[in-house]
């Protein structure tokens, strides 16, 4: 089981991180930029301050964004991630 480290970034790709969750061990996806398989350690929900919509980021162990998807709201993004990786609403940690 993974834990969310205290030093998880408050910003990813210049967007403010709102929630983060640890992914199940061994969760592998294809890196959108390199095309290589990489293990995803975390998923994060991030957005622009005062902006509309939310980004769901797949994040590796080095806190690098491997993939991103845009959603209209947080609930929609959380549901999409639950359906994809099994992360539930209770697994998300709010980033202050």
KELUM-183982 format. One record per residue: residue number from 1; x, y, z of N, C-alpha, C in turn. Coordinates in steps of 0.05 Angstrom, whole numbers, plus 5000, padded with zeros to 4 digits. Layout:
! residues N
    n  n_xx  n_yy  n_zz  ca_xx  ca_yy  ca_zz  c_xx  c_yy  c_zz
  NUM     X     Y     Z      X      Y      Z     X     Y     Z
...
END
This chain:
! residues 96
    n  n_xx  n_yy  n_zz  ca_xx  ca_yy  ca_zz  c_xx  c_yy  c_zz
    1  5017  4976  5000   5000   5000   5000  5018  5025  5000
    2  5011  5044  4984   5025   5069   4982  5014  5090  5001
    3  5030  5109  5008   5022   5131   5024  5028  5157  5009
    4  5013  5177  5014   5017   5204   5002  5038  5218  5019
    5  5061  5224  5007   5082   5237   5022  5075  5266  5029
    6  5086  5275  5052   5081   5303   5060  5092  5323  5040
    7  5112  5315  5024   5124   5334   5005  5111  5333  4978
    8  5087  5322  4976   5074   5321   4950  5070  5350  4941
    9  5077  5356  4916   5076   5384   4906  5048  5397  4909
   10  5048  5422  4914   5023   5438   4915  5014  5447  4887
   11  5033  5444  4868   5027   5451   4840  5039  5430  4822
   12  5024  5424  4801   5033   5406   4779  5027  5420  4753
   13  5046  5421  4735   5042   5434   4709  5030  5462  4712
   14  5038  5476  4733   5030   5504   4738  5000  5506  4747
   15  4988  5483  4755   4961   5483   4765  4962  5476  4795
   16  4944  5488  4810   4942   5484   4839  4929  5456  4844
   17  4943  5439  4859   4933   5413   4867  4912  5416  4889
   18  4889  5404  4885   4867   5406   4904  4865  5380  4920
   19  4866  5357  4906   4864   5331   4919  4885  5313  4906
   20  4895  5293  4922   4913   5273   4913  4906  5246  4925
   21  4911  5224  4910   4906   5197   4921  4929  5180  4911
   22  4935  5160  4928   4956   5140   4921  4943  5119  4904
   23  4957  5110  4883   4947   5089   4865  4955  5062  4876
   24  4941  5041  4868   4948   5014   4876  4976  5008  4865
   25  4992  4993  4880   5018   4984   4871  5016  4969  4845
   26  5034  4974  4827   5035   4960   4802  5016  4971  4781
   27  5005  4995  4785   4987   5008   4766  5003  5021  4744
   28  5003  5009  4720   5020   5018   4698  5002  5029  4675
   29  5012  5051  4664   4998   5063   4641  5020  5071  4620
   30  5011  5078  4597   5029   5087   4576  5033  5117  4578
   31  5059  5126  4580   5066   5154   4582  5057  5167  4556
   32  5041  5189  4558   5030   5203   4534  5052  5215  4517
   33  5075  5224  4529   5096   5237   4514  5116  5217  4502
   34  5124  5196  4518   5145   5178   4509  5133  5152  4496
   35  5109  5146  4503   5097   5121   4493  5106  5096  4509
   36  5123  5100  4529   5132   5078   4545  5113  5072  4569
   37  5113  5047  4577   5098   5040   4601  5112  5051  4626
   38  5097  5062  4644   5108   5073   4669  5088  5068  4691
   39  5099  5064  4715   5082   5060   4739  5071  5086  4749
   40  5045  5087  4753   5032   5111   4765  5030  5106  4795
   41  5041  5125  4810   5041   5123   4839  5018  5140  4852
   42  5011  5162  4838   4990   5180   4849  4973  5190  4827
   43  4949  5198  4834   4932   5214   4816  4925  5240  4831
   44  4923  5262  4817   4918   5288   4829  4897  5302  4814
   45  4881  5318  4828   4861   5336   4816  4872  5364  4819
   46  4874  5378  4797   4885   5405   4798  4870  5424  4780
   47  4872  5450  4786   4859   5469   4769  4870  5497  4773
   48  4863  5515  4756   4871   5543   4759  4854  5556  4781
   49  4867  5573  4797   4852   5587   4818  4831  5604  4805
   50  4806  5599  4813   4783   5614   4802  4775  5605  4774
   51  4789  5584  4764   4783   5575   4737  4761  5555  4736
   52  4752  5548  4712   4731   5529   4708  4744  5502  4700
   53  4731  5481  4709   4741   5454   4701  4763  5445  4720
   54  4770  5419  4716   4790   5407   4733  4806  5387  4716
   55  4832  5385  4722   4849   5365   4709  4854  5342  4728
   56  4853  5318  4717   4860   5294   4731  4888  5286  4720
   57  4908  5286  4737   4935   5280   4730  4943  5252  4740
   58  4956  5236  4723   4970   5212   4731  4999  5221  4737
   59  5009  5213  4760   5035   5223   4769  5053  5200  4777
   60  5079  5201  4769   5098   5180   4776  5111  5185  4802
   61  5130  5168  4810   5143   5170   4836  5160  5195  4839
   62  5167  5208  4817   5183   5233   4818  5165  5257  4816
   63  5139  5254  4819   5119   5275   4818  5118  5288  4790
   64  5123  5272  4770   5121   5282   4742  5094  5273  4731
   65  5081  5291  4716   5055   5285   4704  5060  5267  4680
   66  5047  5244  4680   5049   5225   4658  5026  5227  4638
   67  5003  5234  4648   4979   5238   4631  4960  5256  4645
   68  4942  5269  4629   4922   5287   4641  4897  5285  4625
   69  4875  5290  4639   4848   5290   4627  4833  5313  4639
   70  4816  5326  4623   4801   5349   4632  4772  5341  4638
   71  4761  5351  4660   4733   5346   4668  4720  5372  4676
   72  4694  5372  4675   4679   5396   4682  4679  5402  4712
   73  4681  5380  4729   4681   5385   4757  4695  5362  4772
   74  4700  5367  4798   4715   5348   4814  4701  5321  4816
   75  4675  5322  4821   4660   5297   4825  4662  5279  4800
   76  4660  5291  4776   4662   5276   4751  4690  5263  4749
   77  4711  5278  4756   4738   5268   4754  4742  5245  4774
   78  4732  5248  4799   4734   5227   4819  4720  5202  4810
   79  4696  5205  4799   4681   5181   4789  4696  5167  4767
   80  4707  5183  4748   4722   5171   4726  4746  5155  4737
   81  4760  5166  4757   4783   5152   4768  4774  5127  4783
   82  4752  5128  4797   4741   5105   4811  4735  5082  4791
   83  4723  5089  4769   4717   5069   4749  4742  5058  4736
   84  4763  5074  4734   4788   5065   4720  4806  5050  4739
   85  4812  5060  4763   4832   5048   4780  4821  5037  4806
   86  4796  5043  4812   4784   5034   4837  4788  5053  4861
   87  4801  5076  4856   4804   5096   4878  4777  5108  4884
   88  4770  5106  4910   4744   5117   4918  4746  5145  4930
   89  4723  5157  4934   4722   5184   4946  4737  5186  4972
   90  4737  5164  4988   4750   5164   5014  4781  5163  5011
   91  4791  5156  4988   4820   5153   4984  4834  5180  4978
   92  4818  5201  4971   4829   5227   4964  4837  5243  4989
   93  4860  5256  4988   4869   5274   5009  4869  5302  4999
   94  4856  5320  5014   4855   5348   5006  4883  5361  5011
   95  4893  5376  4992   4918   5389   4994  4913  5418  5002
   96  4924  5426  5024   4919   5454   5034  4940  5473  5025
END
